[in-house]
């Protein structure tokens, strides 16, 4: 009897948060000099915060466990209960942070129509509600670069600056969810300072494409970051000998930024391959960085069915809707694995059973 089971190594395309520390990063963690960050005495964390503030051309920074926390710290710093923030309709802060603005800060979200997750002035003008006793007070404009649900798009610099100028002219504070901002920098060729110059704050995730095990950092002026440090304590995010994590972040910032271009190239290769598979639909031209969205034909199955079938063979995606699927390339996926992934998809897509249809909003 012939064994027809196909065995391949696990290939995880669910998110760039799936990355593991490299051996060199583990070495940096091992040798980290640590102290008590609660009282500002962890030298490695202090070095990281100063390093990122300098990279951004801003005054100060606060290291925290997650991007959700750094985003919510920004909302808390910039707003008061009863205020309103403006954000693209698919933005992470409004949709994937467990209602944090309302729960933690008493702030509502004004969802604005965008394109590929990016805002522009015309739609902002349509959505704008002048200050009035009848409305929440408009206080904050939140942008995202690169966009996640928008498909990994990076703002063209002229559009980004135009939107920031609109917000400033309306008297709004400006915050950027820069979870993947270095992907934008690498893809578009502008600098981090170009992005930060108009901002009041930026949140940068270190555990996505940069490959750190944990952590995000909020950057802004000294006064706001002092407030953020207090709110970090309130939110339960203050830490002690956190230099072991800060050391990983320093290593990543010194070694893993330029290599993001490799992830972008592999994402394009993956997209081109998926476009050749009957029953799958993808616009290859929409793929700009390391995030890919594609759709499975209902005649083949649901997104959940597709993901389940591929997982049986060690290939992992995320279902992001009834028919929509997300894939991300990252530090732990190489060119050989992308070809293996395409082989699995080509082989297994015809075998998907429409025995279950459900929607997953995993993030």
ABEGO torsion letter per residue (X at the ends): XBBABBBBBBBBAABAAABBBBAAAAAAAAABBBBBAAAGABAAAAAAAAAAAAAAGBABBBBBABAAAAAAAAAAAABBBGBBBBBBAABAAAAAAGGAAAAAAGBBBBBBBBBGGBBBAAAAAAABBBBBAABBBBABBBBBOBBAAAGGBBBBAAAAAAAAAAAAAAGBBBBBBAAAAAAAAAAAGBBAAAAAAABABBBBBAABAAGBABEBBBBBBAAAAAAAAAAAAAAGABBBBAAAAAAAAAAAAAAAAAAAAAAAAAAAAAAAAAAABBGBBBBAAABABABBBBBBBAAAEBAAAAAAAAAAAGBBBBBAEAABBBBBBBAABBAAAAAAAAAAAAAAAAABBBABBBBBABX
